Amino acid sequence: MTARIRWRQAVSWALAGVLGAAGLLLLHFWIPSEDIRFSICLSRRLLGLPCPGCGMTRALAHLAKGEWRAAVAVHPFAPLLAAELLLGWLAWGVLHVSGWALRLPRRVWPDGAGPLVLTNAALLTALWMGRLAAGALPR
């Protein structure tokens, strides 16, 4: 790997960290509105039906403030998503510093992150269906 490519990867990693820290700071001070008129979810706004990820922004805002119980009450997978993001960023940095390349065979998944994305989507959908059946979707 050339020095130029390594430098670009280091800058990308650092920039992702800065953006993540800025997002954490924003969520620490910003209180997302629970009013449906100000929702960023199109499903909730247009159809009045929360999507599988509804409440995640509010839950992450609670996590940024250290309010774990409130975060889990709004969306149970918020701590899991936060941990995945942090661990993914740290793994990216370790792989970059060590010079290793994480490569999965193309027959497993073309981009390497696919199984994690599919697992998260399946879990979100299962949780949403359970909450829908129980009448416990976030308002």
Secondary structure, DSSP 8 states (H G I E B T S, - for coil): --HHHHHHHHHHHHHHHHHHHHHHHHHHH------GGG-S-HIIIIIS---TTTTHHHHHHHHHTT-HHHHHHH-TTHHHHHHHHHHHHHHHHHHHHHT------TTT-TTS-HHHHHHHHHHHHHHHHHHHHHT----
